[in-house]
Amino acid sequence: MGIRLLDTAAAYGDSEAKLGACGMQRWSVITKVSSLRDWDDANLGAVARESVLRSLEKLGSEKLHAVLAHDRYDAAGDRGRRFYEALAPLAESGLIDKIGVSIYEPDDMGGIGVTNAQIVQAPLNVLDQRILRSGVANRLTAAGGELHARSVFLQGLLLLPAAARPSSFASWLEKLGRFDSHVESSGLDPAAVCLGFVASQSVVRRCVVGVETIDQLTQVVNAFQAGNGQVSDDLEMLRSDDAGLIDPRQWLSTA
């Protein structure tokens, strides 16, 4: 299917070790350094470097396609400088190709320089278009960085039939209904619309999706192929700026 890049993180349980047991020789891997907020500035670099070396060992990989700061705080300002300076020697020796950061919203890029934004992983979907509308995606691309879009299905919410959505989303019945109507009129399934919209964005370099089974992987690939080139890159009428809907971190408080 042409998929050769895997996304993982030190914080994802024992995923690195399990991937290593599978053999990563044919794969490029992106991993993330867990939040370093518990470490002071003086020790941040050493801890970050040790985390990367530990990830390499668990994965059994000779090199990593990229290492991302899992917490934007570690990539910003003086801490960001220390983070980069700790990992730069690993990049120079060929152990890392790129250094980047994972964010939740455009404002998270404040204080993050280009050296720590070679890859930025951020949420993007038909409802959450903030990374596009803010201009952050364009500025990132212009500076030579890559945008990797995640949460393209909004944690699966956009794939649920209307009747199956939790009652906690009743406040957004009109907005979600507008998405449902667009899907119906497109002749595609929801996954194809979601993937097609992200694929249509010239600023998006990669699309990050999660699967648990071979059948799910096949469904995602089929949906991507069905939606690619078939969905407009401008779905302004579907976007929402309501954090209660588009930021899953807030769902617990609304459930």
Beta strands, then each sheet from edge to edge (+ up, - down):
strand 1: 5-7
strand 2: 28-33
strand 3: 64-69
strand 4: 96-102
strand 5: 119-123
strand 6: 146-150
strand 7: 204-207
sheet 1: 1+ 2+ 3+ 4+ 5+ 6+ 7+
end
